[in-house]
Amino acid sequence: MVEVILTHLAENSEAYMGLLGAIGAVAASLWSVFEGSKFYEKHISGKKYAKALDALEMGAQQVYDEYVRELKRGSADGTLTLEEMKEARKRTFEHAKRYGQTHGVDVIKTLGGDYLDVLLEMAIKRLKDGTAGENKPE
């Protein structure tokens, strides 16, 4: 049986070499796509994510400057009601979406809708701490 296979391989070596070359080309193409996705993730996607975080921080800052600050001043204890917090959140996302659009990024899609509230809380904390814009992917 082994002799039959070896004879067949010897008689058709050019066809098998072509097949091996084609398999190698496909493997090289797949490797290029894989490596390209790493480049995308590190350089392009990371920059979009950073822009989206910037947009969220800018939205939070703008809403604080235009809406929250005045509400806090007018409040006896300096806090917002639940409805005022909901309105501030809504306005923040609206501002962030507009800011992101002007900078070529879809904030909601890039940051992921499920994580927006957590990321907004983190953005507000960074704004309060004075660390906004730090610790983002380059």
ChimeraX commands (.cxc) that place a marker at each C-alpha (Angstrom):
marker #1 position 0.00,0.00,0.00 radius 0.5
marker #1 position 2.82,2.40,0.89 radius 0.5
marker #1 position 4.51,1.63,-2.45 radius 0.5
marker #1 position 1.32,2.53,-4.33 radius 0.5
marker #1 position 1.06,5.86,-2.52 radius 0.5
marker #1 position 4.74,6.70,-3.10 radius 0.5
marker #1 position 4.44,5.79,-6.78 radius 0.5
marker #1 position 1.33,7.95,-7.11 radius 0.5
marker #1 position 3.07,10.87,-5.38 radius 0.5
marker #1 position 6.13,10.51,-7.62 radius 0.5
marker #1 position 4.04,10.45,-10.79 radius 0.5
marker #1 position 1.93,13.45,-9.77 radius 0.5
marker #1 position 4.49,15.51,-7.86 radius 0.5
marker #1 position 3.85,18.70,-9.86 radius 0.5
marker #1 position 0.13,18.62,-9.05 radius 0.5
marker #1 position 0.83,18.08,-5.37 radius 0.5
marker #1 position 3.44,20.83,-5.31 radius 0.5
marker #1 position 0.89,23.21,-6.82 radius 0.5
marker #1 position -1.65,22.14,-4.22 radius 0.5
marker #1 position 0.88,22.68,-1.42 radius 0.5
marker #1 position 1.70,26.10,-2.86 radius 0.5
marker #1 position -1.99,27.04,-2.91 radius 0.5
marker #1 position -2.42,25.85,0.68 radius 0.5
marker #1 position 0.63,27.91,1.67 radius 0.5
marker #1 position -0.79,31.00,-0.04 radius 0.5
marker #1 position -4.11,30.59,1.75 radius 0.5
marker #1 position -2.32,30.11,5.08 radius 0.5
marker #1 position -0.22,33.24,4.47 radius 0.5
marker #1 position -3.35,35.23,3.60 radius 0.5
marker #1 position -5.11,34.09,6.76 radius 0.5
marker #1 position -2.05,35.02,8.82 radius 0.5
marker #1 position -2.04,38.49,7.24 radius 0.5
marker #1 position -5.69,38.99,8.11 radius 0.5
marker #1 position -5.01,37.86,11.69 radius 0.5
marker #1 position -2.04,40.20,12.06 radius 0.5
marker #1 position -4.04,43.00,10.40 radius 0.5
marker #1 position -6.78,42.58,12.99 radius 0.5
marker #1 position -4.17,43.03,15.73 radius 0.5
marker #1 position -3.07,46.26,14.05 radius 0.5
marker #1 position -6.68,47.40,13.79 radius 0.5
marker #1 position -7.36,46.57,17.44 radius 0.5
marker #1 position -4.25,48.35,18.69 radius 0.5
marker #1 position -4.11,51.41,16.45 radius 0.5
marker #1 position -7.51,52.11,14.96 radius 0.5
marker #1 position -10.03,50.62,17.35 radius 0.5
marker #1 position -8.10,51.91,20.36 radius 0.5
marker #1 position -8.15,55.43,18.98 radius 0.5
marker #1 position -11.89,55.24,18.33 radius 0.5
marker #1 position -12.42,54.00,21.87 radius 0.5
marker #1 position -10.35,56.88,23.26 radius 0.5
marker #1 position -12.33,59.36,21.13 radius 0.5
marker #1 position -15.58,57.85,22.38 radius 0.5
marker #1 position -14.42,58.20,25.99 radius 0.5
marker #1 position -13.41,61.80,25.27 radius 0.5
marker #1 position -16.88,62.43,23.86 radius 0.5
marker #1 position -18.49,60.96,26.96 radius 0.5
marker #1 position -16.32,63.12,29.22 radius 0.5
marker #1 position -17.03,66.20,27.13 radius 0.5
marker #1 position -20.75,65.48,27.31 radius 0.5
marker #1 position -20.60,65.05,31.07 radius 0.5
marker #1 position -18.62,68.27,31.48 radius 0.5
marker #1 position -20.97,70.23,29.24 radius 0.5
marker #1 position -24.08,68.98,31.05 radius 0.5
marker #1 position -22.50,69.79,34.39 radius 0.5
marker #1 position -21.64,73.32,33.23 radius 0.5
marker #1 position -25.01,74.01,31.61 radius 0.5
marker #1 position -27.48,72.05,33.74 radius 0.5
marker #1 position -26.25,70.31,36.88 radius 0.5
marker #1 position -24.36,73.22,38.44 radius 0.5
marker #1 position -27.47,75.41,38.43 radius 0.5
marker #1 position -29.66,72.64,39.84 radius 0.5
marker #1 position -27.20,72.07,42.67 radius 0.5
marker #1 position -27.12,75.77,43.47 radius 0.5
marker #1 position -30.90,75.87,43.60 radius 0.5
marker #1 position -31.21,72.76,45.74 radius 0.5
marker #1 position -31.36,73.10,49.52 radius 0.5
marker #1 position -28.97,70.20,50.07 radius 0.5
marker #1 position -26.98,70.58,46.83 radius 0.5
marker #1 position -28.12,67.29,45.36 radius 0.5
marker #1 position -30.22,66.34,42.37 radius 0.5
marker #1 position -33.52,64.51,42.45 radius 0.5
marker #1 position -33.85,61.17,40.69 radius 0.5
marker #1 position -35.65,62.83,37.77 radius 0.5
marker #1 position -32.94,65.51,37.48 radius 0.5
marker #1 position -30.26,62.80,37.44 radius 0.5
marker #1 position -32.11,60.94,34.68 radius 0.5
marker #1 position -32.39,64.14,32.67 radius 0.5
marker #1 position -28.67,64.89,33.18 radius 0.5
marker #1 position -27.78,61.36,32.01 radius 0.5
marker #1 position -29.99,61.73,28.93 radius 0.5
marker #1 position -28.44,65.10,28.08 radius 0.5
marker #1 position -24.93,63.74,28.60 radius 0.5
marker #1 position -25.49,60.93,26.09 radius 0.5
marker #1 position -27.02,63.37,23.60 radius 0.5
marker #1 position -24.02,65.71,23.88 radius 0.5
marker #1 position -21.60,62.78,23.71 radius 0.5
marker #1 position -23.27,61.42,20.56 radius 0.5
marker #1 position -23.09,64.81,18.85 radius 0.5
marker #1 position -19.49,65.38,19.90 radius 0.5
marker #1 position -18.55,61.88,18.77 radius 0.5
marker #1 position -20.21,62.38,15.38 radius 0.5
marker #1 position -18.17,65.52,14.77 radius 0.5
marker #1 position -15.04,63.46,15.49 radius 0.5
marker #1 position -16.02,60.45,13.37 radius 0.5
marker #1 position -16.97,58.01,16.11 radius 0.5
marker #1 position -20.24,56.37,17.11 radius 0.5
marker #1 position -20.03,56.67,20.90 radius 0.5
marker #1 position -22.79,54.20,21.72 radius 0.5
marker #1 position -21.53,51.51,19.33 radius 0.5
marker #1 position -17.87,51.99,20.23 radius 0.5
marker #1 position -18.31,51.95,24.00 radius 0.5
marker #1 position -21.05,49.34,23.98 radius 0.5
marker #1 position -24.55,50.16,25.13 radius 0.5
marker #1 position -24.38,47.75,28.07 radius 0.5
marker #1 position -21.44,49.60,29.59 radius 0.5
marker #1 position -22.48,53.21,29.07 radius 0.5
marker #1 position -23.76,53.81,32.59 radius 0.5
marker #1 position -20.61,52.40,34.16 radius 0.5
marker #1 position -18.39,54.38,31.80 radius 0.5
marker #1 position -20.40,57.52,32.47 radius 0.5
marker #1 position -19.93,57.08,36.22 radius 0.5
marker #1 position -16.19,56.59,35.65 radius 0.5
marker #1 position -16.07,59.70,33.43 radius 0.5
marker #1 position -17.84,61.76,36.08 radius 0.5
marker #1 position -15.43,60.48,38.74 radius 0.5
marker #1 position -12.45,61.40,36.53 radius 0.5
marker #1 position -13.91,64.87,35.99 radius 0.5
marker #1 position -14.33,65.31,39.74 radius 0.5
marker #1 position -10.83,63.98,40.44 radius 0.5
marker #1 position -9.27,66.08,37.69 radius 0.5
marker #1 position -8.00,62.99,35.88 radius 0.5
marker #1 position -10.25,63.19,32.82 radius 0.5
marker #1 position -8.45,62.15,29.65 radius 0.5
marker #1 position -6.02,59.84,31.43 radius 0.5
marker #1 position -5.61,56.05,31.26 radius 0.5
marker #1 position -7.05,55.60,27.78 radius 0.5
marker #1 position -5.63,53.44,25.00 radius 0.5
marker #1 position -3.30,55.29,22.67 radius 0.5
marker link #1:1,2 radius 0.2
marker link #1:2,3 radius 0.2
marker link #1:3,4 radius 0.2
marker link #1:4,5 radius 0.2
marker link #1:5,6 radius 0.2
marker link #1:6,7 radius 0.2
marker link #1:7,8 radius 0.2
marker link #1:8,9 radius 0.2
marker link #1:9,10 radius 0.2
marker link #1:10,11 radius 0.2
marker link #1:11,12 radius 0.2
marker link #1:12,13 radius 0.2
marker link #1:13,14 radius 0.2
marker link #1:14,15 radius 0.2
marker link #1:15,16 radius 0.2
marker link #1:16,17 radius 0.2
marker link #1:17,18 radius 0.2
marker link #1:18,19 radius 0.2
marker link #1:19,20 radius 0.2
marker link #1:20,21 radius 0.2
marker link #1:21,22 radius 0.2
marker link #1:22,23 radius 0.2
marker link #1:23,24 radius 0.2
marker link #1:24,25 radius 0.2
marker link #1:25,26 radius 0.2
marker link #1:26,27 radius 0.2
marker link #1:27,28 radius 0.2
marker link #1:28,29 radius 0.2
marker link #1:29,30 radius 0.2
marker link #1:30,31 radius 0.2
marker link #1:31,32 radius 0.2
marker link #1:32,33 radius 0.2
marker link #1:33,34 radius 0.2
marker link #1:34,35 radius 0.2
marker link #1:35,36 radius 0.2
marker link #1:36,37 radius 0.2
marker link #1:37,38 radius 0.2
marker link #1:38,39 radius 0.2
marker link #1:39,40 radius 0.2
marker link #1:40,41 radius 0.2
marker link #1:41,42 radius 0.2
marker link #1:42,43 radius 0.2
marker link #1:43,44 radius 0.2
marker link #1:44,45 radius 0.2
marker link #1:45,46 radius 0.2
marker link #1:46,47 radius 0.2
marker link #1:47,48 radius 0.2
marker link #1:48,49 radius 0.2
marker link #1:49,50 radius 0.2
marker link #1:50,51 radius 0.2
marker link #1:51,52 radius 0.2
marker link #1:52,53 radius 0.2
marker link #1:53,54 radius 0.2
marker link #1:54,55 radius 0.2
marker link #1:55,56 radius 0.2
marker link #1:56,57 radius 0.2
marker link #1:57,58 radius 0.2
marker link #1:58,59 radius 0.2
marker link #1:59,60 radius 0.2
marker link #1:60,61 radius 0.2
marker link #1:61,62 radius 0.2
marker link #1:62,63 radius 0.2
marker link #1:63,64 radius 0.2
marker link #1:64,65 radius 0.2
marker link #1:65,66 radius 0.2
marker link #1:66,67 radius 0.2
marker link #1:67,68 radius 0.2
marker link #1:68,69 radius 0.2
marker link #1:69,70 radius 0.2
marker link #1:70,71 radius 0.2
marker link #1:71,72 radius 0.2
marker link #1:72,73 radius 0.2
marker link #1:73,74 radius 0.2
marker link #1:74,75 radius 0.2
marker link #1:75,76 radius 0.2
marker link #1:76,77 radius 0.2
marker link #1:77,78 radius 0.2
marker link #1:78,79 radius 0.2
marker link #1:79,80 radius 0.2
marker link #1:80,81 radius 0.2
marker link #1:81,82 radius 0.2
marker link #1:82,83 radius 0.2
marker link #1:83,84 radius 0.2
marker link #1:84,85 radius 0.2
marker link #1:85,86 radius 0.2
marker link #1:86,87 radius 0.2
marker link #1:87,88 radius 0.2
marker link #1:88,89 radius 0.2
marker link #1:89,90 radius 0.2
marker link #1:90,91 radius 0.2
marker link #1:91,92 radius 0.2
marker link #1:92,93 radius 0.2
marker link #1:93,94 radius 0.2
marker link #1:94,95 radius 0.2
marker link #1:95,96 radius 0.2
marker link #1:96,97 radius 0.2
marker link #1:97,98 radius 0.2
marker link #1:98,99 radius 0.2
marker link #1:99,100 radius 0.2
marker link #1:100,101 radius 0.2
marker link #1:101,102 radius 0.2
marker link #1:102,103 radius 0.2
marker link #1:103,104 radius 0.2
marker link #1:104,105 radius 0.2
marker link #1:105,106 radius 0.2
marker link #1:106,107 radius 0.2
marker link #1:107,108 radius 0.2
marker link #1:108,109 radius 0.2
marker link #1:109,110 radius 0.2
marker link #1:110,111 radius 0.2
marker link #1:111,112 radius 0.2
marker link #1:112,113 radius 0.2
marker link #1:113,114 radius 0.2
marker link #1:114,115 radius 0.2
marker link #1:115,116 radius 0.2
marker link #1:116,117 radius 0.2
marker link #1:117,118 radius 0.2
marker link #1:118,119 radius 0.2
marker link #1:119,120 radius 0.2
marker link #1:120,121 radius 0.2
marker link #1:121,122 radius 0.2
marker link #1:122,123 radius 0.2
marker link #1:123,124 radius 0.2
marker link #1:124,125 radius 0.2
marker link #1:125,126 radius 0.2
marker link #1:126,127 radius 0.2
marker link #1:127,128 radius 0.2
marker link #1:128,129 radius 0.2
marker link #1:129,130 radius 0.2
marker link #1:130,131 radius 0.2
marker link #1:131,132 radius 0.2
marker link #1:132,133 radius 0.2
marker link #1:133,134 radius 0.2
marker link #1:134,135 radius 0.2
marker link #1:135,136 radius 0.2
marker link #1:136,137 radius 0.2
marker link #1:137,138 radius 0.2
view
